[in-house]
Amino acid sequence: MMSVPFQIVGPVAGAEADQSDSDPALALWREWQAAHHQTDALCRQQQRLEAMLMRMIDFPSVEIDLDDDGTTVSLSREEDIEDLLGNDPILGDLCAKAKSELMARQTRWAEADALIGFSAARQEELAAADHAQQLVDALTTTPATTLAGVAAKFDMILREGQSSEDCDEFPWRELRLTLSDLVQIGQSLQPDSFMSDPD
């Protein structure tokens, strides 16, 4: 079974640029492909930093006993503490203590976060994902003028939509097979400058 992603190949340096110049969808696909790779790399980086942060310090939350039978609830927002405890004057001290404890844990979390840069990495990933999504939107509405441009749009749809490259749920397998047919036709028409499987 063929896998994605594809790449455009050409026998002469600049063949890709010539084809991109004639097909705006292909040019957008190349730009999207770079943004997609950058977003994936930034996602992996922020996940590593998040795991490191979680090893350094627990996520800021407080445990509150609901009753004598040992039932507890974990809360990570001051508003949730107020919703649970704030209306009962008898629980005022418990509410204040829980808020204070949560604030102290949030401060420790923020200090550790600043040290390793998780939030900054997360913001960078979100910005890259927004840029990639803008390119998806543009590519979706840009008419392809070559067979390679149509295949490039198919490739983007597959990589954005399916949960994994080997997902067999309908319609992903069928779309991959259709893209394979399209690529084979394109390669027979333009053997040295069409999309190919990088493997």
C-alpha positions as CSV (number, residue, x, y, z in Angstrom):
1,M,0.0,0.0,0.0
2,M,1.2,3.4,-0.9
3,S,2.0,5.9,1.9
4,V,1.9,9.6,2.1
5,P,3.5,12.1,2.1
6,F,4.5,12.6,-1.5
7,Q,7.1,14.8,-2.9
8,I,7.5,16.4,-6.3
9,V,10.5,15.2,-8.3
10,G,12.1,16.6,-11.4
11,P,15.1,15.8,-13.5
12,V,16.3,19.4,-13.8
13,A,16.8,21.9,-11.0
14,G,13.9,24.3,-11.2
15,A,11.4,21.9,-12.7
16,E,9.4,22.1,-9.5
17,A,9.4,25.9,-9.6
18,D,8.2,25.9,-13.2
19,Q,5.3,23.5,-12.4
20,S,4.5,25.5,-9.2
21,D,4.5,28.8,-11.2
22,S,1.9,27.3,-13.6
23,D,-0.3,25.8,-10.8
24,P,-1.1,27.9,-7.8
25,A,-2.5,24.9,-5.9
26,L,0.9,23.2,-6.2
27,A,2.7,26.3,-4.9
28,L,0.3,26.4,-1.9
29,W,0.7,22.7,-1.3
30,R,4.5,23.2,-1.0
31,E,4.0,26.0,1.4
32,W,1.4,24.0,3.4
33,Q,3.7,21.0,3.4
34,A,6.5,23.1,5.1
35,A,4.1,24.5,7.6
36,H,2.7,21.1,8.3
37,H,6.1,19.7,9.0
38,Q,7.0,22.7,11.2
39,T,3.7,22.3,13.2
40,D,4.4,18.6,13.7
41,A,8.0,19.3,15.0
42,L,6.7,22.1,17.3
43,C,4.0,19.7,18.6
44,R,6.6,17.1,19.5
45,Q,8.7,19.7,21.2
46,Q,5.9,21.1,23.3
47,Q,4.8,17.5,24.2
48,R,8.4,16.8,25.4
49,L,8.4,20.0,27.4
50,E,5.0,19.3,28.9
51,A,6.1,15.8,30.0
52,M,9.3,17.3,31.5
53,L,7.1,19.9,33.4
54,M,4.8,17.2,34.6
55,R,7.8,15.2,35.9
56,M,9.1,18.3,37.7
57,I,5.8,19.4,39.3
58,D,2.3,18.1,39.4
59,F,-0.4,19.9,37.5
60,P,-1.8,22.6,39.7
61,S,-4.9,21.3,41.4
62,V,-6.3,20.8,44.9
63,E,-8.1,17.7,46.3
64,I,-11.2,18.5,48.3
65,D,-12.9,15.8,50.5
66,L,-16.6,15.8,49.7
67,D,-17.7,13.6,52.6
68,D,-16.5,11.2,55.3
69,D,-16.5,8.2,53.0
70,G,-13.4,9.3,51.2
71,T,-14.9,10.8,48.1
72,T,-12.7,13.6,46.8
73,V,-12.7,15.9,43.9
74,S,-9.7,17.4,42.1
75,L,-10.2,21.1,41.1
76,S,-7.8,23.2,39.1
77,R,-9.7,26.5,38.8
78,E,-10.6,29.0,41.5
79,E,-14.1,29.3,40.0
80,D,-14.7,25.6,40.5
81,I,-13.6,25.9,44.2
82,E,-16.1,28.8,44.6
83,D,-18.8,26.8,42.9
84,L,-18.3,23.9,45.2
85,L,-17.6,25.6,48.5
86,G,-18.2,29.3,48.2
87,N,-22.0,29.5,49.0
88,D,-21.7,27.7,52.3
89,P,-20.5,30.0,55.1
90,I,-19.6,27.0,57.2
91,L,-17.1,26.0,54.5
92,G,-15.6,29.5,54.2
93,D,-12.3,28.5,55.8
94,L,-12.0,25.4,53.7
95,C,-12.7,27.4,50.5
96,A,-10.1,30.0,51.4
97,K,-7.5,27.3,52.2
98,A,-8.2,25.5,48.9
99,K,-7.9,28.8,46.9
100,S,-4.6,29.6,48.7
101,E,-3.2,26.1,48.1
102,L,-4.2,26.3,44.4
103,M,-2.6,29.7,44.0
104,A,0.6,28.4,45.5
105,R,0.6,25.4,43.2
106,Q,-0.1,27.6,40.2
107,T,2.8,29.8,41.1
108,R,5.2,26.9,41.4
109,W,3.8,25.6,38.0
110,A,4.4,29.0,36.4
111,E,7.9,29.2,37.7
112,A,8.8,25.7,36.4
113,D,7.1,26.6,33.1
114,A,9.1,29.7,32.7
115,L,12.3,27.7,33.4
116,I,11.7,25.1,30.7
117,G,9.6,27.2,28.2
118,F,6.5,25.0,27.8
119,S,3.9,27.8,27.5
120,A,6.1,29.6,24.9
121,A,6.5,26.4,22.9
122,R,2.8,25.8,23.1
123,Q,2.1,29.3,21.8
124,E,4.6,28.8,19.0
125,E,2.9,25.5,18.1
126,L,-0.6,27.1,18.1
127,A,0.7,30.0,15.8
128,A,2.2,27.4,13.4
129,A,-1.0,25.4,13.4
130,D,-3.0,28.5,12.7
131,H,-0.7,29.3,9.7
132,A,-1.0,25.7,8.4
133,Q,-4.8,25.9,8.7
134,Q,-4.9,29.1,6.7
135,L,-2.9,27.4,4.0
136,V,-5.3,24.4,4.1
137,D,-8.2,26.8,3.7
138,A,-6.4,28.6,0.8
139,L,-5.4,25.3,-0.9
140,T,-8.9,23.9,-0.6
141,T,-10.4,26.9,-2.5
142,T,-7.6,27.3,-5.0
143,P,-8.3,25.5,-8.3
144,A,-5.6,23.1,-9.4
145,T,-4.5,23.6,-13.0
146,T,-2.4,20.5,-13.3
147,L,-2.7,16.8,-12.5
148,A,0.1,17.3,-9.9
149,G,-1.9,20.1,-8.3
150,V,-5.0,17.8,-8.0
151,A,-2.8,15.1,-6.4
152,A,-1.2,17.7,-4.1
153,K,-4.7,18.7,-2.9
154,F,-5.6,15.0,-2.3
155,D,-2.4,14.6,-0.3
156,M,-3.2,17.5,1.9
157,I,-6.7,16.2,2.5
158,L,-5.4,12.8,3.4
159,R,-2.8,14.1,5.8
160,E,-5.1,16.6,7.5
161,G,-8.1,14.3,7.7
162,Q,-7.0,10.8,8.5
163,S,-6.0,9.8,12.0
164,S,-3.0,7.8,10.8
165,E,-1.3,6.9,7.5
166,D,-2.6,3.3,7.7
167,C,-6.2,4.1,8.8
168,D,-8.5,1.7,7.2
169,E,-11.7,3.5,8.1
170,F,-13.9,4.7,5.2
171,P,-13.1,6.8,3.2
172,W,-9.4,7.0,4.0
173,R,-8.2,3.7,2.5
174,E,-10.3,4.5,-0.6
175,L,-8.9,8.0,-0.9
176,R,-5.3,6.7,-0.6
177,L,-6.0,4.2,-3.4
178,T,-7.6,6.9,-5.5
179,L,-4.5,9.2,-4.9
180,S,-2.3,6.2,-5.9
181,D,-4.2,5.9,-9.2
182,L,-3.9,9.6,-9.8
183,V,-0.2,9.6,-9.1
184,Q,0.4,6.6,-11.4
185,I,-1.5,8.3,-14.2
186,G,0.5,11.5,-13.6
187,Q,3.8,9.6,-13.6
188,S,3.0,7.9,-16.8
189,L,2.2,11.3,-18.4
190,Q,5.2,13.2,-16.8
191,P,7.6,10.5,-15.5
192,D,10.3,12.8,-14.4
193,S,8.4,15.6,-12.8
194,F,5.4,14.2,-11.0
195,M,4.7,13.2,-7.4
196,S,6.4,10.1,-6.1
197,D,6.3,8.1,-3.0
198,P,9.4,9.1,-1.0
199,D,10.1,5.5,0.0
